[in-house]
């Protein structure tokens, strides 16, 4: 029996949420958390894929896929099984040699973060399956789960990046960047405790209706945030980004809705209304943690503890 291993990084989008789909430059970064996929293959008379998914060592999903059509049986969650089957069948369509020969595949995936965090449990899975199947991960994502693809770029990067979505039919433009602000000890990621569906959050958002000037300004803000050396200026850029994005999507910025008394700036990350927030402040870490604990969340991760160790 042979075993192969694949690993992809989780992700966070620092700037460009929503408008990335309209062509705005998005500043994004891989995180130190991620997902592994191991595949053990042995000869068999038929096609069998025995799938087990773990989160921090605890199994949370299992299913068996049988035959050339990968019919699902014994699934612990029928909806997840249906989505996973769709991804595997799309990978087979892209590479007819994938899962073609009769064999038994024992697949084990493991997240080293809570899947409710929204750090990329789906995108890291798609990236790993694409590696296993030997296919391009971007059309695999676009044809199954959708989205801009920035999370796939982060899954396969070890450095922050500037991401330009160019539509479903064209490869994205990805440029590695050095995003380690001199005030990084003043930056924090705060988990809201509310998992947000990226696909659900995009309902009602139509990239084609976004004004060109707004796309260009968000792109400019992404580059200005990347190059900024002043905490105060960085917070001003965060505030402008929130105001512009809020106007485009018709929502009030998160700081106006729940953190007006925070001494600093709070920005949404990714889909507004859930997952992680981005906080910049001159407060000491203990005071930041104490503030957000009073606001109902105990998970505050300093910037320097979220980035990959290799950065």
Buried (B, 14 or more C-beta within 10 A) or exposed (E): EEEEEBBBBBBBBBBBBBBBBBBBBBBBBBBBBBBBBBBBBEEEEEBBBBBBBBBEEEEBBBBBBBEEEBEBEEBEBEEBBEBBBBBBBBBBEBBEEBBEEEBBBBBBBBBBBBBBBBBBBBBBBBBBBBBBBEBBBBBBBBBBBEBBBBBBBBBBBEBBBBBBBEEEEEEBEBEEBEBEBEBEEBBBBBBBEEBBEBEEBBEEBEBEEBEEEBBBBBBBBBBBBBEBEEBEEBBBBBBBBBEBBBEBBEBEBBBEBBBEEBEBBBBBBBBBBBBBBBBBBEBEEEEBBEBBEEEEBEBBBBBEEBBBEEB
